[in-house]
Amino acid sequence: MVGLSGCGDDSSDQPAGGDGVSGQLTVFAAASLTESFTRIGQDFEAAQGVKVIFNFAGSSALATQINEGAPADVFASAAPANMDTVLDAGNGDGEPVTFARNQLVIAVPKGNPDGVTSLSDLTKPDAKVALCAEQVPCGAAAGKALDAAGVALTPVTLERDVKAALAKVRLGEVDAALVYRTDARAATTDVDGIEFPESAEAINDYPIVVLKDAANKAAARAFLEYVRSDTGRNVLTTAGFQVP
């Protein structure tokens, strides 16, 4: 599958995990979880001896892949709406659990050369702004924040996920983008994250669920609990996620 990436030791001679957990685990996770889940996956592998393979992408794209039969054990979404798409299709195993929250900032080039301080600054005639596509959680959140601020803007590009929107700023192709606080924090070498009050009106809850057709349900359930453990929560909060 395009977008699958491994994490940890590629050796097939993995030690058996505790509580009968072993083998391989495939996790479909929102793009904004890339850094945090990669770290959690490495820690989980070390603790349990389970090889973790990630597919990071926009939550809407992941939900579509799951509903079309892509093999996966766990789905972690950046918004409940995309999780509902999977549940409504009968592809969840049990109820999802909210494990983190996230909110938006305005990502600008390092040093904030245009002096952006608010959403209204993005409406200037020469401002080039990137947003996530509306069906992607970061795009839906951006729409809510803009509505709350009473601001209308026309982006020059609509991106498939938050990492793609952020990349436009990092590459100098746009002046700003609305991205999650965690993504801006992970890219502090290249960008600054400008906080704005209306982001409080568009906080996203992140649910996670074991999937109905999971090939390794024991490992999937263990991973879900690991994400919610103190160890997993510390990784997430250090990255800038909020506790649900």
MDAnalysis code that builds the backbone (N, CA, C; Angstrom):
import MDAnalysis as mda
import numpy as np

u = mda.Universe.empty(732, n_residues=244, atom_resindex=np.repeat(np.arange(244), 3), trajectory=True)
u.add_TopologyAttr("name", ["N", "CA", "C"] * 244)
u.add_TopologyAttr("resid", np.arange(1, 245))
u.add_TopologyAttr("resname", ["MET", "VAL", "GLY", "LEU", "SER", "GLY", "CYS", "GLY", "ASP", "ASP", "SER", "SER", "ASP", "GLN", "PRO", "ALA", "GLY", "GLY", "ASP", "GLY", "VAL", "SER", "GLY", "GLN", "LEU", "THR", "VAL", "PHE", "ALA", "ALA", "ALA", "SER", "LEU", "THR", "GLU", "SER", "PHE", "THR", "ARG", "ILE", "GLY", "GLN", "ASP", "PHE", "GLU", "ALA", "ALA", "GLN", "GLY", "VAL", "LYS", "VAL", "ILE", "PHE", "ASN", "PHE", "ALA", "GLY", "SER", "SER", "ALA", "LEU", "ALA", "THR", "GLN", "ILE", "ASN", "GLU", "GLY", "ALA", "PRO", "ALA", "ASP", "VAL", "PHE", "ALA", "SER", "ALA", "ALA", "PRO", "ALA", "ASN", "MET", "ASP", "THR", "VAL", "LEU", "ASP", "ALA", "GLY", "ASN", "GLY", "ASP", "GLY", "GLU", "PRO", "VAL", "THR", "PHE", "ALA", "ARG", "ASN", "GLN", "LEU", "VAL", "ILE", "ALA", "VAL", "PRO", "LYS", "GLY", "ASN", "PRO", "ASP", "GLY", "VAL", "THR", "SER", "LEU", "SER", "ASP", "LEU", "THR", "LYS", "PRO", "ASP", "ALA", "LYS", "VAL", "ALA", "LEU", "CYS", "ALA", "GLU", "GLN", "VAL", "PRO", "CYS", "GLY", "ALA", "ALA", "ALA", "GLY", "LYS", "ALA", "LEU", "ASP", "ALA", "ALA", "GLY", "VAL", "ALA", "LEU", "THR", "PRO", "VAL", "THR", "LEU", "GLU", "ARG", "ASP", "VAL", "LYS", "ALA", "ALA", "LEU", "ALA", "LYS", "VAL", "ARG", "LEU", "GLY", "GLU", "VAL", "ASP", "ALA", "ALA", "LEU", "VAL", "TYR", "ARG", "THR", "ASP", "ALA", "ARG", "ALA", "ALA", "THR", "THR", "ASP", "VAL", "ASP", "GLY", "ILE", "GLU", "PHE", "PRO", "GLU", "SER", "ALA", "GLU", "ALA", "ILE", "ASN", "ASP", "TYR", "PRO", "ILE", "VAL", "VAL", "LEU", "LYS", "ASP", "ALA", "ALA", "ASN", "LYS", "ALA", "ALA", "ALA", "ARG", "ALA", "PHE", "LEU", "GLU", "TYR", "VAL", "ARG", "SER", "ASP", "THR", "GLY", "ARG", "ASN", "VAL", "LEU", "THR", "THR", "ALA", "GLY", "PHE", "GLN", "VAL", "PRO"])
u.atoms.positions = np.array([
    [0.838, -1.189, 0.000],
    [0.000, 0.000, 0.000],
    [0.871, 1.235, 0.000],
    [0.515, 2.211, -0.866],
    [1.235, 3.463, -0.907],
    [1.080, 4.151, 0.434],
    [2.168, 4.678, 0.964],
    [2.100, 5.425, 2.215],
    [2.441, 4.609, 3.434],
    [2.593, 3.296, 3.290],
    [2.956, 2.485, 4.450],
    [4.424, 2.695, 4.779],
    [4.713, 2.858, 6.062],
    [6.093, 3.004, 6.481],
    [6.315, 2.223, 7.751],
    [7.457, 1.561, 7.832],
    [7.755, 0.769, 9.010],
    [8.396, 1.617, 10.082],
    [8.418, 1.095, 11.274],
    [9.090, 1.786, 12.351],
    [9.746, 0.751, 13.223],
    [11.039, 0.958, 13.514],
    [11.737, 0.018, 14.388],
    [12.500, -1.019, 13.588],
    [12.873, -2.070, 14.266],
    [13.698, -3.130, 13.702],
    [12.929, -3.923, 12.672],
    [13.546, -4.134, 11.489],
    [12.896, -4.896, 10.435],
    [13.073, -6.395, 10.609],
    [13.812, -6.812, 11.606],
    [14.067, -8.236, 11.790],
    [12.779, -9.004, 12.036],
    [12.653, -10.147, 11.382],
    [11.472, -10.980, 11.584],
    [11.577, -11.797, 12.862],
    [12.777, -11.823, 13.466],
    [12.985, -12.586, 14.689],
    [12.686, -11.705, 15.896],
    [11.386, -11.336, 16.042],
    [10.980, -10.466, 17.118],
    [10.634, -11.283, 18.353],
    [10.980, -10.783, 19.539],
    [10.597, -11.481, 20.757],
    [9.111, -11.415, 20.970],
    [8.556, -12.429, 21.598],
    [7.124, -12.421, 21.883],
    [6.816, -11.368, 22.918],
    [5.696, -10.657, 22.743],
    [5.309, -9.626, 23.683],
    [4.614, -10.221, 24.887],
    [4.355, -9.350, 25.873],
    [3.664, -9.791, 27.072],
    [2.209, -10.052, 26.794],
    [1.584, -10.823, 27.673],
    [0.153, -11.116, 27.588],
    [-0.223, -11.740, 26.243],
    [0.687, -12.532, 25.669],
    [0.379, -13.219, 24.427],
    [0.378, -12.338, 23.206],
    [0.934, -11.127, 23.299],
    [0.962, -10.198, 22.170],
    [2.244, -10.411, 21.381],
    [2.123, -10.569, 20.075],
    [3.298, -10.765, 19.235],
    [2.911, -10.473, 17.795],
    [3.852, -10.685, 16.880],
    [3.549, -10.563, 15.461],
    [3.686, -9.154, 14.935],
    [2.804, -8.808, 14.002],
    [2.862, -7.537, 13.280],
    [1.540, -6.793, 13.429],
    [1.622, -5.461, 13.446],
    [0.455, -4.604, 13.638],
    [0.464, -3.498, 12.606],
    [-0.679, -3.277, 11.953],
    [-0.801, -2.200, 10.976],
    [-1.744, -1.130, 11.514],
    [-1.226, 0.078, 11.621],
    [-1.976, 1.198, 12.185],
    [-2.180, 2.269, 11.125],
    [-3.429, 2.615, 10.864],
    [-3.774, 3.736, 9.995],
    [-4.014, 4.943, 10.904],
    [-3.228, 6.010, 10.720],
    [-3.290, 7.153, 11.630],
    [-3.248, 8.466, 10.874],
    [-3.947, 9.451, 11.421],
    [-3.988, 10.785, 10.832],
    [-2.581, 11.346, 10.664],
    [-2.384, 12.117, 9.591],
    [-1.058, 12.658, 9.287],
    [-0.487, 13.473, 10.434],
    [-1.350, 14.152, 11.185],
    [-0.875, 14.986, 12.292],
    [-0.303, 14.167, 13.442],
    [-0.480, 12.850, 13.402],
    [0.062, 11.972, 14.442],
    [1.429, 11.383, 14.060],
    [1.964, 11.792, 12.919],
    [3.159, 11.146, 12.382],
    [4.296, 11.073, 13.396],
    [4.699, 12.216, 13.930],
    [5.847, 12.214, 14.839],
    [5.532, 11.483, 16.149],
    [4.360, 11.772, 16.715],
    [4.011, 11.178, 18.009],
    [3.834, 9.671, 17.920],
    [3.099, 9.212, 16.896],
    [2.844, 7.775, 16.795],
    [4.095, 7.014, 16.369],
    [4.965, 7.644, 15.599],
    [6.227, 6.981, 15.268],
    [7.005, 6.695, 16.544],
    [7.057, 7.667, 17.437],
    [7.745, 7.473, 18.718],
    [7.017, 6.423, 19.566],
    [5.699, 6.537, 19.666],
    [4.935, 5.564, 20.444],
    [5.099, 4.164, 19.856],
    [5.111, 4.065, 18.532],
    [5.304, 2.773, 17.886],
    [6.650, 2.156, 18.225],
    [7.690, 2.986, 18.252],
    [9.016, 2.488, 18.615],
    [9.035, 1.992, 20.053],
    [8.410, 2.755, 20.942],
    [8.359, 2.347, 22.349],
    [7.541, 1.070, 22.523],
    [6.437, 0.972, 21.785],
    [5.582, -0.204, 21.868],
    [6.321, -1.442, 21.360],
    [7.049, -1.287, 20.267],
    [7.840, -2.405, 19.747],
    [8.847, -2.884, 20.788],
    [9.514, -1.935, 21.438],
    [10.519, -2.308, 22.427],
    [9.884, -3.012, 23.625],
    [8.676, -2.569, 23.998],
    [8.017, -3.137, 25.173],
    [7.340, -4.471, 24.878],
    [6.778, -4.605, 23.666],
    [5.941, -5.768, 23.368],
    [6.544, -6.719, 22.341],
    [7.542, -6.267, 21.580],
    [8.093, -7.128, 20.548],
    [7.190, -7.281, 19.351],
    [6.302, -6.331, 19.137],
    [5.379, -6.355, 17.999],
    [5.871, -5.362, 16.951],
    [6.035, -5.812, 15.723],
    [6.442, -4.917, 14.643],
    [5.258, -4.043, 14.251],
    [5.455, -2.730, 14.246],
    [4.376, -1.788, 13.933],
    [4.623, -1.140, 12.585],
    [3.624, -1.218, 11.717],
    [3.672, -0.574, 10.403],
    [2.603, 0.515, 10.378],
    [2.993, 1.724, 9.975],
    [2.064, 2.848, 9.951],
    [1.705, 3.262, 8.532],
    [0.483, 3.702, 8.378],
    [0.030, 4.389, 7.169],
    [-0.507, 5.734, 7.632],
    [0.257, 6.805, 7.401],
    [-0.146, 8.148, 7.787],
    [-0.713, 8.888, 6.578],
    [-1.882, 9.479, 6.756],
    [-2.521, 10.234, 5.664],
    [-3.661, 11.043, 6.266],
    [-4.368, 11.779, 5.415],
    [-5.547, 12.484, 5.869],
    [-6.593, 11.490, 6.360],
    [-7.311, 11.850, 7.427],
    [-8.266, 10.913, 8.038],
    [-9.353, 10.485, 7.062],
    [-9.799, 11.389, 6.199],
    [-10.845, 11.031, 5.238],
    [-10.344, 9.991, 4.251],
    [-9.094, 10.138, 3.798],
    [-8.514, 9.163, 2.873],
    [-8.347, 7.810, 3.555],
    [-7.915, 7.814, 4.801],
    [-7.742, 6.560, 5.537],
    [-9.077, 5.850, 5.731],
    [-10.111, 6.615, 6.081],
    [-11.440, 6.019, 6.262],
    [-11.915, 5.358, 4.976],
    [-11.673, 6.020, 3.852],
    [-12.057, 5.448, 2.557],
    [-11.292, 4.155, 2.290],
    [-9.990, 4.151, 2.560],
    [-9.180, 2.962, 2.333],
    [-9.676, 1.792, 3.182],
    [-9.986, 2.069, 4.440],
    [-10.473, 1.015, 5.331],
    [-11.790, 0.454, 4.820],
    [-12.699, 1.335, 4.446],
    [-14.016, 0.881, 3.975],
    [-13.940, 0.168, 2.635],
    [-12.854, 0.378, 1.907],
    [-12.665, -0.326, 0.636],
    [-11.891, -1.628, 0.814],
    [-11.572, -1.968, 2.077],
    [-10.965, -3.267, 2.342],
    [-9.478, -3.279, 2.587],
    [-8.852, -2.116, 2.725],
    [-7.415, -2.103, 3.001],
    [-7.144, -2.795, 4.334],
    [-6.139, -3.662, 4.406],
    [-5.869, -4.387, 5.651],
    [-5.267, -3.475, 6.714],
    [-5.921, -3.388, 7.846],
    [-5.438, -2.566, 8.952],
    [-5.993, -3.129, 10.251],
    [-5.279, -2.885, 11.339],
    [-5.687, -3.365, 12.656],
    [-6.277, -2.256, 13.524],
    [-5.757, -1.041, 13.368],
    [-6.150, 0.083, 14.210],
    [-6.348, 1.319, 13.338],
    [-7.350, 2.139, 13.684],
    [-7.567, 3.418, 13.009],
    [-7.578, 4.517, 14.054],
    [-6.712, 5.519, 13.875],
    [-6.681, 6.701, 14.729],
    [-6.982, 7.914, 13.858],
    [-8.106, 8.558, 14.112],
    [-8.587, 9.660, 13.284],
    [-8.358, 10.997, 13.971],
    [-8.246, 12.057, 13.159],
    [-8.099, 13.405, 13.701],
    [-9.437, 14.074, 13.954],
    [-10.533, 13.350, 13.744],
    [-11.858, 13.914, 14.010],
    [-12.881, 12.789, 14.102],
    [-13.912, 12.959, 14.919],
    [-14.951, 11.930, 15.038],
    [-15.704, 11.675, 13.737],
    [-15.860, 12.684, 12.886],
    [-16.641, 12.508, 11.661],
    [-16.052, 11.426, 10.773],
    [-14.740, 11.404, 10.639],
    [-14.104, 10.387, 9.806],
    [-14.134, 9.017, 10.469],
    [-14.084, 8.997, 11.776],
    [-14.258, 7.740, 12.501],
    [-15.670, 7.206, 12.273],
    [-16.662, 8.092, 12.293],
    [-18.046, 7.673, 12.075],
    [-18.233, 7.035, 10.704],
    [-17.475, 7.502, 9.712],
    [-17.548, 6.911, 8.375],
    [-17.187, 5.430, 8.420],
    [-16.174, 5.104, 9.212],
    [-15.739, 3.716, 9.350],
    [-16.735, 2.912, 10.190],
    [-17.218, 3.506, 11.263],
    [-18.166, 2.805, 12.133],
    [-19.491, 2.561, 11.423],
    [-19.960, 3.554, 10.676],
    [-21.234, 3.410, 9.969],
    [-21.183, 2.305, 8.922],
    [-19.990, 2.024, 8.414],
    [-19.811, 0.942, 7.446],
    [-19.634, -0.408, 8.136],
    [-19.681, -0.415, 9.459],
    [-19.553, -1.671, 10.205],
    [-18.147, -2.178, 10.345],
    [-17.158, -1.285, 10.232],
    [-15.771, -1.748, 10.228],
    [-15.028, -1.517, 11.545],
    [-15.738, -1.091, 12.581],
    [-15.117, -0.956, 13.887],
    [-15.381, -2.177, 14.743],
    [-14.500, -2.427, 15.698],
    [-14.684, -3.513, 16.662],
    [-14.786, -2.875, 18.045],
    [-15.988, -2.593, 18.486],
    [-16.169, -1.898, 19.749],
    [-16.251, -0.398, 19.551],
    [-16.372, 0.308, 20.659],
    [-16.506, 1.758, 20.611],
    [-15.136, 2.429, 20.558],
    [-14.994, 3.493, 19.747],
    [-13.734, 4.231, 19.737],
    [-13.540, 4.998, 21.043],
    [-12.297, 5.310, 21.339],
    [-11.933, 6.037, 22.545],
    [-11.177, 7.299, 22.143],
    [-11.566, 8.437, 22.699],
    [-10.846, 9.686, 22.438],
    [-9.581, 9.711, 23.279],
    [-8.435, 9.900, 22.624],
    [-7.162, 9.825, 23.331],
    [-6.387, 11.139, 23.326],
    [-6.808, 12.119, 22.522],
    [-6.089, 13.397, 22.456],
    [-6.990, 14.450, 21.824],
    [-6.567, 15.706, 21.974],
    [-7.246, 16.827, 21.319],
    [-6.177, 17.717, 20.690],
    [-6.595, 18.507, 19.698],
    [-5.645, 19.359, 18.995],
    [-6.361, 20.608, 18.511],
    [-5.621, 21.698, 18.336],
    [-6.234, 22.896, 17.783],
    [-5.266, 23.602, 16.859],
    [-5.792, 24.564, 16.129],
    [-5.057, 25.174, 15.037],
    [-4.184, 26.347, 15.477],
    [-3.148, 26.593, 14.687],
    [-2.368, 27.828, 14.742],
    [-2.175, 28.294, 13.299],
    [-1.705, 29.520, 13.152],
    [-1.330, 30.029, 11.830],
    [0.157, 29.762, 11.654],
    [0.504, 28.911, 10.726],
    [1.920, 28.629, 10.449],
    [2.443, 29.658, 9.462],
    [3.548, 30.291, 9.828],
    [4.184, 31.297, 8.977],
    [5.672, 30.983, 8.894],
    [6.374, 31.520, 7.897],
    [7.822, 31.286, 7.827],
    [8.517, 31.762, 9.101],
    [9.622, 31.131, 9.425],
    [10.368, 31.449, 10.644],
    [10.658, 32.952, 10.723],
    [10.363, 33.522, 11.873],
    [10.559, 34.949, 12.057],
    [9.341, 35.788, 11.729],
    [8.293, 35.145, 11.164],
    [7.043, 35.834, 10.843],
    [7.303, 37.130, 10.068],
    [7.885, 37.039, 8.868],
    [8.291, 38.250, 8.129],
    [7.141, 39.195, 7.788],
    [5.913, 38.685, 7.659],
    [4.786, 39.545, 7.321],
    [4.057, 40.073, 8.555],
    [4.551, 39.723, 9.741],
    [3.947, 40.234, 10.957],
    [2.515, 39.780, 11.172],
    [2.212, 38.536, 10.854],
    [0.854, 38.003, 11.012],
    [0.545, 37.833, 12.499],
    [-0.594, 38.377, 12.921],
    [-1.010, 38.234, 14.321],
    [-2.428, 37.697, 14.463],
    [-3.190, 37.675, 13.364],
    [-4.594, 37.254, 13.451],
    [-5.062, 36.698, 12.121],
    [-6.237, 36.073, 12.134],
    [-6.809, 35.549, 10.895],
    [-7.099, 36.652, 9.893],
    [-7.469, 37.824, 10.362],
    [-7.785, 38.918, 9.440],
    [-6.577, 39.332, 8.607],
    [-5.373, 39.090, 9.135],
    [-4.168, 39.414, 8.363],
    [-4.042, 38.547, 7.122],
    [-4.720, 37.412, 7.110],
    [-4.625, 36.501, 5.972],
    [-5.518, 36.912, 4.814],
    [-6.321, 37.957, 5.009],
    [-7.244, 38.398, 3.963],
    [-6.658, 39.517, 3.103],
    [-5.446, 39.913, 3.373],
    [-4.814, 40.968, 2.569],
    [-4.734, 40.518, 1.107],
    [-4.899, 41.464, 0.172],
    [-4.975, 41.091, -1.254],
    [-3.812, 40.250, -1.760],
    [-2.619, 40.484, -1.235],
    [-1.451, 39.749, -1.742],
    [-1.090, 38.536, -0.885],
    [-1.920, 38.229, 0.111],
    [-1.607, 37.100, 0.996],
    [-1.908, 35.771, 0.304],
    [-0.942, 34.873, 0.354],
    [-1.116, 33.529, -0.195],
    [-1.230, 32.552, 0.962],
    [-2.403, 31.894, 1.046],
    [-2.702, 31.043, 2.192],
    [-3.050, 29.635, 1.729],
    [-2.557, 28.635, 2.456],
    [-2.902, 27.237, 2.203],
    [-3.826, 26.749, 3.308],
    [-4.852, 26.012, 2.918],
    [-5.738, 25.344, 3.861],
    [-5.811, 23.869, 3.499],
    [-6.230, 23.058, 4.454],
    [-6.551, 21.669, 4.141],
    [-7.907, 21.625, 3.439],
    [-8.107, 20.598, 2.624],
    [-9.393, 20.409, 1.965],
    [-10.496, 20.245, 3.006],
    [-11.708, 20.635, 2.653],
    [-12.808, 20.686, 3.606],
    [-13.106, 19.329, 4.236],
    [-12.944, 18.237, 3.482],
    [-13.280, 16.916, 4.013],
    [-12.227, 16.381, 4.978],
    [-11.085, 17.049, 5.052],
    [-10.014, 16.659, 5.962],
    [-10.241, 17.375, 7.302],
    [-9.992, 16.708, 8.435],
    [-10.273, 17.344, 9.727],
    [-9.675, 18.728, 9.901],
    [-8.424, 18.948, 9.463],
    [-7.835, 20.277, 9.638],
    [-8.539, 21.306, 8.762],
    [-9.110, 20.879, 7.636],
    [-9.870, 21.792, 6.791],
    [-11.207, 22.144, 7.406],
    [-11.882, 21.138, 7.981],
    [-13.151, 21.394, 8.656],
    [-12.941, 22.310, 9.855],
    [-11.859, 22.090, 10.608],
    [-11.560, 22.941, 11.754],
    [-11.255, 24.365, 11.315],
    [-10.532, 24.511, 10.217],
    [-10.230, 25.846, 9.710],
    [-11.508, 26.592, 9.354],
    [-12.455, 25.893, 8.736],
    [-13.721, 26.520, 8.395],
    [-14.458, 27.025, 9.625],
    [-14.462, 26.233, 10.692],
    [-15.121, 26.645, 11.940],
    [-14.434, 27.866, 12.546],
    [-13.104, 27.867, 12.541],
    [-12.369, 28.983, 13.128],
    [-12.591, 30.263, 12.333],
    [-12.586, 30.161, 11.016],
    [-12.812, 31.338, 10.182],
    [-14.223, 31.883, 10.377],
    [-15.184, 30.992, 10.487],
    [-16.566, 31.419, 10.744],
    [-16.663, 32.123, 12.095],
    [-15.979, 31.577, 13.103],
    [-16.020, 32.168, 14.436],
    [-15.409, 33.566, 14.443],
    [-14.422, 33.775, 13.576],
    [-13.762, 35.078, 13.493],
    [-14.478, 36.032, 12.541],
    [-15.458, 35.504, 11.792],
    [-16.128, 36.329, 10.796],
    [-15.211, 36.714, 9.650],
    [-14.288, 35.822, 9.332],
    [-13.286, 36.084, 8.297],
    [-13.538, 35.183, 7.101],
    [-13.532, 35.772, 5.920],
    [-13.640, 35.006, 4.668],
    [-12.347, 35.185, 3.893],
    [-11.747, 34.091, 3.505],
    [-10.534, 34.189, 2.694],
    [-10.560, 33.146, 1.592],
    [-9.805, 33.417, 0.566],
    [-9.716, 32.502, -0.572],
    [-8.323, 31.902, -0.608],
    [-8.182, 30.647, -0.242],
    [-6.842, 30.034, -0.251],
    [-6.347, 29.836, -1.680],
    [-5.048, 29.830, -1.828],
    [-4.476, 29.571, -3.154],
    [-4.354, 28.082, -3.408],
    [-4.488, 27.280, -2.358],
    [-4.409, 25.830, -2.515],
    [-5.152, 25.150, -1.380],
    [-5.769, 24.021, -1.691],
    [-6.415, 23.165, -0.700],
    [-5.679, 21.829, -0.706],
    [-5.128, 21.440, 0.444],
    [-4.229, 20.301, 0.502],
    [-4.903, 19.060, 1.082],
    [-4.327, 17.892, 0.777],
    [-4.928, 16.605, 1.137],
    [-4.797, 16.278, 2.623],
    [-3.818, 16.901, 3.315],
    [-3.667, 16.689, 4.754],
    [-2.841, 17.830, 5.335],
    [-2.721, 17.843, 6.650],
    [-2.083, 18.970, 7.324],
    [-0.596, 19.046, 7.005],
    [0.059, 17.916, 6.804],
    [1.477, 17.939, 6.474],
    [1.721, 18.596, 5.120],
    [0.815, 18.351, 4.186],
    [0.950, 18.958, 2.861],
    [0.747, 20.467, 2.936],
    [-0.211, 20.907, 3.763],
    [-0.432, 22.346, 3.933],
    [0.783, 23.008, 4.568],
    [1.340, 22.355, 5.571],
    [2.521, 22.894, 6.241],
    [3.710, 22.951, 5.294],
    [3.834, 21.956, 4.431],
    [4.956, 21.918, 3.484],
    [4.956, 23.127, 2.564],
    [3.769, 23.643, 2.238],
    [3.689, 24.830, 1.382],
    [4.356, 26.031, 2.038],
    [4.223, 26.134, 3.370],
    [4.888, 27.218, 4.095],
    [6.389, 26.962, 4.145],
    [6.770, 25.749, 4.448],
    [8.190, 25.415, 4.587],
    [8.943, 25.627, 3.273],
    [8.254, 25.398, 2.162],
    [8.888, 25.549, 0.851],
    [8.804, 26.974, 0.319],
    [8.138, 27.868, 1.063],
    [8.011, 29.249, 0.626],
    [6.989, 29.462, -0.468],
    [6.099, 28.495, -0.671],
    [5.097, 28.616, -1.735],
    [3.875, 29.411, -1.294],
    [3.666, 29.532, 0.012],
    [2.582, 30.362, 0.546],
    [3.130, 31.162, 1.726],
    [2.350, 32.184, 2.117],
    [2.756, 33.042, 3.229],
    [2.303, 32.482, 4.575],
    [1.283, 31.645, 4.552],
    [0.739, 31.120, 5.803],
    [-0.148, 29.921, 5.508],
    [-0.403, 29.136, 6.548],
    [-1.327, 28.005, 6.456],
    [-1.932, 27.785, 7.836],
    [-3.160, 27.288, 7.848],
    [-3.775, 26.897, 9.116],
    [-3.491, 25.423, 9.336],
    [-2.724, 25.142, 10.372],
    [-2.306, 23.774, 10.674],
    [-2.478, 23.537, 12.169],
    [-2.327, 22.297, 12.587],
    [-2.411, 22.001, 14.009],
    [-1.185, 22.526, 14.753],
    [-1.414, 22.865, 16.003],
    [-0.336, 23.324, 16.869],
    [0.801, 22.306, 16.909],
    [0.466, 21.027, 16.951],
    [1.488, 19.988, 17.043],
    [2.372, 19.937, 15.806],
    [1.785, 20.174, 14.631],
    [2.577, 20.131, 13.401],
    [3.514, 21.326, 13.312],
    [3.035, 22.497, 13.732],
    [3.908, 23.669, 13.750],
    [5.051, 23.467, 14.737],
    [4.752, 22.855, 15.882],
    [5.792, 22.629, 16.889],
    [6.834, 21.651, 16.371],
    [6.413, 20.669, 15.567],
    [7.358, 19.688, 15.028],
    [8.235, 20.281, 13.930],
    [7.888, 21.483, 13.434],
    [8.635, 22.094, 12.331],
    [9.215, 23.443, 12.729],
    [9.589, 23.595, 13.998],
    [10.020, 24.903, 14.499],
    [11.298, 25.426, 13.842],
    [12.059, 24.563, 13.184],
    [13.244, 25.036, 12.472],
    [12.856, 25.949, 11.325],
    [11.698, 25.680, 10.718],
    [11.295, 26.397, 9.508],
    [10.117, 27.342, 9.685],
    [9.281, 27.102, 10.689],
    [8.053, 27.889, 10.801],
    [7.828, 28.347, 12.244],
    [6.997, 29.364, 12.377],
    [6.474, 29.796, 13.665],
    [4.979, 29.526, 13.673],
    [4.454, 29.169, 14.831],
    [3.023, 28.949, 14.980],
    [2.399, 30.114, 15.729],
    [1.512, 30.834, 15.075],
    [0.867, 32.004, 15.662],
    [-0.476, 31.578, 16.245],
    [-0.625, 31.708, 17.544],
    [-1.878, 31.367, 18.202],
    [-2.942, 32.425, 17.879],
    [-4.197, 31.987, 17.817],
    [-5.294, 32.935, 17.617],
    [-6.511, 32.434, 18.397],
    [-7.290, 33.327, 18.987],
    [-8.330, 32.915, 19.932],
    [-9.428, 32.060, 19.331],
    [-9.748, 32.263, 18.063],
    [-10.848, 31.524, 17.454],
    [-10.559, 30.037, 17.301],
    [-9.296, 29.646, 17.483],
    [-8.976, 28.212, 17.389],
    [-9.665, 27.421, 18.499],
    [-10.011, 28.103, 19.577],
    [-10.709, 27.427, 20.670],
    [-12.106, 26.980, 20.265],
    [-12.631, 27.547, 19.174],
    [-13.948, 27.159, 18.673],
    [-13.872, 25.974, 17.718],
    [-12.671, 25.471, 17.479],
    [-12.504, 24.411, 16.473],
    [-11.504, 23.366, 16.948],
    [-11.638, 22.944, 18.203],
    [-10.745, 21.917, 18.743],
    [-11.197, 20.539, 18.258],
    [-10.253, 19.752, 17.780],
    [-10.568, 18.422, 17.262],
    [-10.261, 17.343, 18.296],
    [-11.233, 16.451, 18.504],
    [-11.006, 15.252, 19.298],
    [-10.457, 14.152, 18.395],
    [-9.520, 13.368, 18.922],
    [-8.882, 12.282, 18.176],
    [-9.352, 10.943, 18.742],
    [-10.199, 10.203, 18.021],
    [-10.612, 8.874, 18.478],
    [-9.754, 7.770, 17.858],
    [-9.672, 6.655, 18.563],
    [-8.931, 5.484, 18.079],
    [-9.784, 4.245, 18.306],
    [-9.690, 3.274, 17.382],
    [-10.515, 2.071, 17.489],
    [-9.776, 0.878, 16.894],
    [-10.043, -0.288, 17.440],
    [-9.613, -1.545, 16.822],
    [-10.597, -1.848, 15.694],
    [-10.094, -2.321, 14.566],
    [-10.943, -2.563, 13.404],
    [-11.495, -3.995, 13.389],
    [-12.664, -4.131, 12.800],
    [-13.383, -5.412, 12.812],
    [-12.569, -6.520, 12.174],
    [-11.910, -6.239, 11.068],
    [-11.165, -7.266, 10.347],
    [-9.687, -7.277, 10.713],
    [-9.348, -6.741, 11.869],
    [-7.946, -6.721, 12.307],
    [-7.372, -8.135, 12.307],
    [-6.196, -8.295, 11.706],
    [-5.533, -9.601, 11.669],
    [-4.869, -9.930, 12.995],
    [-4.596, -8.911, 13.791],
    [-3.914, -9.122, 15.069],
    [-4.636, -8.301, 16.146],
    [-5.796, -8.788, 16.566],
    [-6.609, -8.015, 17.502],
    [-5.972, -7.908, 18.879],
    [-5.249, -8.913, 19.295],
    [-4.587, -8.840, 20.598],
    [-3.582, -7.692, 20.622],
    [-2.768, -7.601, 19.568],
    [-1.791, -6.517, 19.496],
    [-2.483, -5.173, 19.296],
    [-3.581, -5.172, 18.541],
    [-4.311, -3.924, 18.310],
    [-4.847, -3.361, 19.616],
    [-5.441, -4.227, 20.432],
    [-5.975, -3.770, 21.722],
    [-4.844, -3.319, 22.649],
    [-3.731, -4.028, 22.606],
    [-2.588, -3.645, 23.436],
    [-2.036, -2.283, 22.997],
    [-2.003, -2.036, 21.690],
    [-1.513, -0.749, 21.195],
    [-2.451, 0.375, 21.612],
    [-3.754, 0.148, 21.503],
    [-4.726, 1.158, 21.912],
    [-4.518, 1.523, 23.378],
    [-4.335, 0.535, 24.217],
    [-4.121, 0.812, 25.632],
    [-2.780, 1.491, 25.873],
    [-1.786, 1.159, 25.063],
    [-0.474, 1.793, 25.213],
    [-0.553, 3.276, 24.875],
    [-1.310, 3.608, 23.821],
    [-1.507, 5.016, 23.452],
    [-2.128, 5.792, 24.611],
    [-3.033, 5.137, 25.339],
    [-3.749, 5.801, 26.438],
    [-3.009, 5.731, 27.767],
    [-1.906, 4.996, 27.804],
    [-1.135, 4.851, 29.042],
    [-0.394, 6.148, 29.355],
    [0.179, 6.221, 30.542],
    [0.967, 7.392, 30.915],
    [2.121, 7.616, 29.947],
    [2.738, 6.517, 29.502],
    [3.856, 6.633, 28.562],
    [3.401, 7.246, 27.244],
    [2.313, 6.719, 26.682],
    [1.800, 7.265, 25.434],
    [1.317, 8.694, 25.591],
    [0.637, 8.973, 26.679],
    [0.114, 10.326, 26.911],
    [1.243, 11.339, 27.047],
    [2.352, 10.937, 27.675],
    [3.492, 11.840, 27.808],
    [4.066, 12.222, 26.446],
    [4.133, 11.245, 25.543],
    [4.607, 11.534, 24.189],
    [3.684, 12.544, 23.514],
    [2.390, 12.329, 23.633],
    [1.420, 13.193, 22.975],
    [1.421, 14.605, 23.545],
    [1.442, 14.734, 24.856],
    [1.404, 16.069, 25.453],
    [2.708, 16.820, 25.192],
    [3.826, 16.110, 25.144],
    [5.088, 16.755, 24.817],
    [5.057, 17.332, 23.405],
    [4.342, 16.654, 22.515],
    [4.213, 17.129, 21.137],
    [3.244, 18.296, 21.012],
    [2.474, 18.581, 22.068],
    [1.539, 19.686, 22.022],
    [0.080, 19.287, 22.003],
    [-0.195, 17.971, 22.007],
    [-1.596, 17.535, 22.087],
    [-2.151, 17.833, 23.475],
    [-3.457, 17.991, 23.556],
    [-4.120, 18.216, 24.814],
    [-4.739, 16.902, 25.309],
    [-4.848, 16.790, 26.614],
    [-5.496, 15.625, 27.207],
    [-7.009, 15.751, 27.001],
    [-7.697, 14.697, 26.525],
    [-9.141, 14.805, 26.288],
    [-9.921, 14.909, 27.593],
])
